[in-house]
Amino acid sequence: MARSAHTRDRGQPFAVVLGTNEIASAIAVALHSKRISVVLSHDPFSPVIRRKMAFYDALFDDPVTLGGVTPIRVDSGFEILSNRESPSVLITELGLLDLIVIRRFEFLIDARMQHSQTTPDLRRLAGVAIGVGPGFVAGQNCDIAIETNPDRNARLMREGSTGGPERSAGRDRFVYASNPGRWRTAADIGFRTFKNFIVGHLDGIAVAAPFDGFLRGVVRDGVEVVAGARLLEIDPRGRRACWAGIDERGWTTGRAITQALSKFTVATIGARAALYVVK
């Protein structure tokens, strides 16, 4: 009798990471360093703005390398299974419902950093489910929650909830969409800009920089956004401005993920699947 992909696939451990932003990308690099293959699943409702710090642009076949890792774009379950023999970082527009029918994933990590969307219950969709950022409650919608608020960043939680959306002083760096529409811009990340400079247009309405600084992030030209989505970010720190590569927050969160897996995988979720301990 032929066996399904779920029962045949016992070799290379796989993780699904929801999100293609800078945090999700840093997590993918950390998992790859532990020889875990990763599939990054893009969420179209969460526009990525810090694109020089993320794998997101690889979806458009742009060359992207972070932490020495270059992702592979895949568009089908067959391509995912074809890359399962050695640790790799894959990136796809396939959603979670498309992915969970392909094979049993050992790890599921939601790093979409959603501030307003309803947080789904991820448990039992993989061997271990980890929620990163706002809206997660360990033991209710994930197995392990990881805090991302700056004063508690990378704190592991086996019970209790992560904090809500950040309300830090840096919030004024961002410009938000006042309405849904198509975003158009010719501005490049790292561009030196000034207060009231027109960075782009949302459905023909001009969107300006709130103050002087460097363009740390901006939605890719031509992307449809929802009302309230972040359109751009200005870094006012002058020479200390950072807009490319994995920053300290990303590295710290990535280390927290591998720490969580190494500490809790077998002891907490061992009965659900044939799991792997990260060493």
C-alpha positions as CSV (number, residue, x, y, z in Angstrom):
1,M,0.0,0.0,0.0
2,A,1.3,3.4,-0.9
3,R,2.1,5.7,2.0
4,S,1.1,9.4,2.1
5,A,3.7,12.2,2.2
6,H,2.8,12.7,5.8
7,T,4.0,9.2,6.8
8,R,6.9,9.0,4.4
9,D,8.6,12.3,5.4
10,R,10.6,11.5,8.5
11,G,13.9,13.0,7.4
12,Q,14.7,16.7,7.4
13,P,12.7,18.7,10.0
14,F,10.5,21.4,8.5
15,A,9.1,24.6,9.9
16,V,6.4,26.9,8.5
17,V,6.9,30.5,9.4
18,L,3.9,32.7,8.7
19,G,5.1,36.1,7.5
20,T,7.9,37.5,5.3
21,N,8.7,40.6,7.3
22,E,12.1,41.3,9.1
23,I,11.2,39.3,12.2
24,A,10.0,36.3,10.3
25,S,13.1,36.4,8.1
26,A,15.4,36.6,11.1
27,I,13.7,33.6,12.6
28,A,14.2,31.7,9.3
29,V,17.9,32.4,9.4
30,A,18.1,31.2,13.0
31,L,16.3,28.0,12.2
32,H,18.4,27.4,9.1
33,S,21.5,27.7,11.3
34,K,20.1,24.7,13.3
35,R,19.7,22.7,10.1
36,I,15.9,23.1,10.0
37,S,14.3,23.7,6.6
38,V,11.9,26.7,6.6
39,V,9.0,27.7,4.4
40,L,8.1,31.4,4.7
41,S,4.5,32.0,3.9
42,H,3.6,35.5,2.8
43,D,0.5,37.2,4.3
44,P,-0.9,39.7,1.7
45,F,-2.8,41.5,4.5
46,S,0.4,42.5,6.2
47,P,2.5,44.7,3.9
48,V,6.2,44.4,4.5
49,I,8.0,47.8,4.7
50,R,11.5,47.0,6.1
51,R,12.2,45.1,2.9
52,K,16.0,45.4,3.1
53,M,15.8,43.6,6.4
54,A,13.6,40.8,5.1
55,F,13.3,38.0,2.5
56,Y,10.0,39.5,1.1
57,D,11.4,40.9,-2.2
58,A,12.5,37.4,-3.2
59,L,8.8,36.8,-4.0
60,F,9.4,39.2,-6.9
61,D,12.6,37.4,-8.0
62,D,14.8,40.2,-6.5
63,P,18.2,38.9,-5.3
64,V,18.1,38.8,-1.5
65,T,20.6,37.5,1.1
66,L,20.4,37.8,4.9
67,G,22.7,36.4,7.4
68,G,24.4,34.5,4.6
69,V,21.2,32.8,3.6
70,T,19.5,33.2,0.1
71,P,15.9,32.1,-0.1
72,I,14.4,30.0,-2.9
73,R,11.0,31.0,-4.2
74,V,8.5,28.1,-4.6
75,D,5.0,28.2,-6.0
76,S,3.8,24.6,-5.4
77,G,3.8,21.8,-2.9
78,F,5.9,19.7,-5.4
79,E,8.6,22.3,-5.2
80,I,8.6,22.3,-1.4
81,L,8.9,18.5,-1.3
82,S,11.7,18.7,-3.9
83,N,13.7,20.9,-1.5
84,R,13.3,18.7,1.6
85,E,16.5,16.8,1.5
86,S,18.8,19.5,2.8
87,P,18.2,22.6,5.0
88,S,16.9,25.4,3.0
89,V,14.8,28.6,3.3
90,L,11.9,28.6,0.9
91,I,9.5,31.5,0.4
92,T,6.1,31.3,-1.1
93,E,2.7,32.9,-1.6
94,L,1.0,29.7,-0.6
95,G,-1.0,30.1,2.6
96,L,-1.2,27.9,5.7
97,L,-4.2,25.9,4.4
98,D,-2.2,25.2,1.2
99,L,0.9,24.1,3.2
100,I,-0.6,21.8,5.9
101,V,-1.9,19.4,3.3
102,I,1.6,18.9,1.8
103,R,3.2,17.2,4.8
104,R,3.4,17.1,8.6
105,F,5.4,20.2,9.7
106,E,7.3,19.8,13.0
107,F,7.2,23.6,13.8
108,L,4.7,26.3,13.0
109,I,5.7,29.9,13.9
110,D,3.3,32.8,13.4
111,A,5.5,35.9,13.0
112,R,3.2,38.1,11.0
113,M,3.2,40.6,13.9
114,Q,-0.5,41.4,13.4
115,H,-1.7,44.3,15.6
116,S,-5.4,44.2,14.7
117,Q,-6.3,40.9,13.1
118,T,-7.9,38.0,15.1
119,T,-5.2,35.6,16.2
120,P,-6.1,32.0,15.2
121,D,-5.5,28.9,17.3
122,L,-2.4,27.3,15.9
123,R,-2.2,24.3,18.2
124,R,-2.4,20.8,16.7
125,L,-1.5,22.1,13.2
126,A,2.1,21.1,13.8
127,G,4.3,19.5,16.4
128,V,5.0,22.8,18.1
129,A,3.1,26.1,17.5
130,I,4.8,29.3,18.5
131,G,3.2,32.8,18.5
132,V,5.5,35.8,18.1
133,G,4.3,39.3,19.0
134,P,0.9,40.7,20.0
135,G,-2.3,38.7,20.5
136,F,-0.9,35.3,21.6
137,V,-1.8,33.3,24.7
138,A,0.3,30.3,25.5
139,G,-1.9,27.3,26.0
140,Q,-4.9,28.8,24.3
141,N,-3.9,29.7,20.7
142,C,-0.2,28.5,20.7
143,D,2.0,26.3,22.7
144,I,4.7,28.9,23.3
145,A,4.4,32.7,23.0
146,I,7.3,35.1,22.5
147,E,7.0,38.7,23.5
148,T,8.3,41.4,21.1
149,N,7.6,44.6,23.0
150,P,10.9,46.4,23.4
151,D,11.0,46.2,27.2
152,R,10.3,42.5,27.2
153,N,11.6,41.5,23.8
154,A,12.2,37.7,23.3
155,R,10.7,36.7,26.6
156,L,9.5,33.1,26.4
157,M,6.1,32.3,27.8
158,R,4.6,28.8,28.4
159,E,1.5,30.4,29.9
160,G,-0.1,33.9,29.8
161,S,-0.4,36.4,27.0
162,T,2.0,38.6,25.1
163,G,1.4,42.3,25.2
164,G,-0.8,44.3,22.9
165,P,0.4,46.5,20.0
166,E,3.4,48.6,20.8
167,R,2.7,52.2,21.9
168,S,6.3,53.3,22.0
169,A,7.7,56.7,21.2
170,G,8.9,55.4,17.9
171,R,5.4,55.1,16.6
172,D,5.5,58.5,15.0
173,R,8.2,57.2,12.6
174,F,5.5,55.5,10.6
175,V,2.9,56.8,8.1
176,Y,-0.3,54.8,7.9
177,A,-2.8,54.3,5.1
178,S,-5.8,56.5,5.6
179,N,-7.9,54.4,3.2
180,P,-7.5,51.1,1.2
181,G,-5.9,51.5,-2.2
182,R,-2.9,50.9,-4.5
183,W,0.4,52.3,-3.3
184,R,2.8,53.9,-5.8
185,T,6.3,55.1,-5.1
186,A,9.6,55.6,-6.8
187,A,11.5,56.0,-3.5
188,D,14.2,53.6,-2.5
189,I,14.9,52.4,1.0
190,G,17.9,54.2,2.5
191,F,16.9,57.4,0.6
192,R,17.7,60.7,2.5
193,T,14.4,62.5,2.8
194,F,13.0,65.6,4.4
195,K,9.9,66.7,6.2
196,N,6.9,67.0,3.8
197,F,8.8,65.3,0.9
198,I,6.3,63.3,-1.1
199,V,7.4,59.7,-0.8
200,G,4.5,58.2,-2.7
201,H,0.8,58.2,-3.6
202,L,-2.1,56.1,-2.3
203,D,-4.8,56.0,-4.9
204,G,-3.5,59.3,-6.2
205,I,-3.3,61.0,-2.8
206,A,0.2,62.3,-1.9
207,V,1.8,60.8,1.2
208,A,4.6,62.9,2.7
209,A,7.5,62.2,5.1
210,P,6.6,63.3,8.7
211,F,10.1,64.6,9.4
212,D,13.7,64.6,8.2
213,G,15.6,61.3,8.1
214,F,16.3,58.2,6.1
215,L,13.7,56.0,4.5
216,R,14.0,52.8,6.6
217,G,11.0,51.1,5.1
218,V,8.4,51.5,2.4
219,V,5.7,49.4,0.9
220,R,6.7,48.0,-2.5
221,D,5.5,49.9,-5.5
222,G,2.1,48.7,-6.9
223,V,1.0,46.8,-3.8
224,E,-2.7,47.0,-2.7
225,V,-3.0,47.9,1.0
226,V,-5.8,48.0,3.5
227,A,-6.7,51.1,5.6
228,G,-4.5,51.4,8.6
229,A,-1.5,49.5,7.1
230,R,1.9,51.0,7.5
231,L,3.1,52.6,4.3
232,L,6.5,53.9,5.3
233,E,9.0,54.5,8.1
234,I,11.5,57.3,8.6
235,D,14.6,56.8,10.7
236,P,15.7,60.2,12.2
237,R,18.9,59.0,13.7
238,G,21.3,60.3,11.1
239,R,24.5,58.3,10.9
240,R,23.1,55.7,13.3
241,A,20.1,55.0,11.0
242,C,19.8,51.3,10.0
243,W,17.7,50.0,7.2
244,A,19.4,46.8,5.9
245,G,20.4,43.4,7.3
246,I,19.2,41.7,10.5
247,D,19.1,44.1,13.5
248,E,19.6,43.2,17.2
249,R,15.8,42.7,17.7
250,G,15.8,40.2,14.9
251,W,18.8,38.3,16.1
252,T,17.4,38.2,19.7
253,T,14.0,36.9,18.5
254,G,15.6,34.3,16.3
255,R,17.7,33.0,19.3
256,A,14.6,32.9,21.4
257,I,12.9,30.7,18.9
258,T,15.7,28.2,18.8
259,Q,15.9,28.3,22.6
260,A,12.2,27.6,22.8
261,L,12.5,24.6,20.5
262,S,15.5,23.1,22.2
263,K,13.9,23.4,25.7
264,F,10.3,22.6,25.1
265,T,9.9,20.5,22.0
266,V,10.1,16.9,23.3
267,A,9.0,17.5,26.8
268,T,5.9,19.6,26.0
269,I,4.6,18.4,22.6
270,G,6.4,15.0,22.1
271,A,3.2,13.0,22.0
272,R,1.9,14.8,18.9
273,A,4.5,13.9,16.3
274,A,8.0,12.6,15.8
275,L,9.8,15.8,16.8
276,Y,13.4,17.0,16.8
277,V,15.4,18.6,19.5
278,V,17.5,21.6,18.4
279,K,21.1,21.2,19.7
